[in-house]
Amino acid sequence: MKLVILDRDGTINVDSPDYIKSPGEWTAIPGSLEAIARLHQADYRVVVATNQSGIGRGLFDTQTLFAIHEKLQRALGLVGGRIDAFFFCPHKADDGCRCRKPQPGMLLEVARRFNVALEDVFMVGDSRKDLDAAVAAGARPVLVLTGNGVKTQEKGNLPRGTAVFPDLGAFAKQLAP
């Protein structure tokens, strides 16, 4: 099975320091939906793994998160794509859970549920947490320069083997020419 794991905020959609708290605040990064459709049409299973501490902070609830993901799925359907599964961590950074990136728990759960080894699976994100989670889980780290990606790259010291792309579209074109 060909599988790609994507971060959400800053990778698929425009991020906000105030969190994406409603479907109305969700806006796709130009080209990201088409990139997911390209992967889907090349027989990749596409999964989202996202930290959503806004739930733990009481800024929104899981029903709202599901409504945001429904909006994403509808938008993807219009361009011939889809997300096969959403995994999320609702905890705050100081809760000490194993599912919150940079911990590998969420990615290991993806591997368990999809019955795949992660060594050939790409984890695409815009932050060091995404890259560190990929390495800790044994997946292949990919940095996109959308969202916080430029800042992440400028800080340097990326995990060994990290591939860097301008955006999700460039990654998808490389993976599924």
C-alpha positions, 0 to 999 in steps of 0.5 A: 500500500502506498501511503502519505501522512500529511500535517493539516495546518500550514501544509494543507490549509492556511494556519493561524496563531489563533487556531482554526476554530470553525469551518469558516476560518478554514482556507486551503493553501493554493494548490494543496487540494489539487496536490492531494487529488494528484496523490489520490489519483496515483493510488496513494492513501492520504491520511492527515495527522494533526495536533489540535490543542485548541480542543484541549484549550476549550477553543472548539470541540470535536464536533467543530473539528469534524465539521472543519474536516468535512469542509476539507473533504467536500473541497477535495471531492470537487477536485477528485481527491479525498483524505482516507482518514484523520488522526488528531491529538486534542491535548495541550503541549504540557499534557505529556501525551504520546500522540502529540507531535513531536511524539510518534504515537499518532503516526504509529497508530496510523501504521497500526490501523493501516497495517503498514511499515512506516519506512517508506511512508512520507510524513509531510509538514511545515514544522519541526514537530512534524519532522521529529515525529516522522523520524521518531516513528521511522517515517520519511520526513518532508518539509514544505515551505508553506505555513511555518516551513520557511521559519523551520528551514531557517532555524536549520539543523533539520533531521537527516534525510529531510526532503524540502519542497516549496509546497504540497503541490511540488511534493505531489508532482515529485512523488506522482509525476 
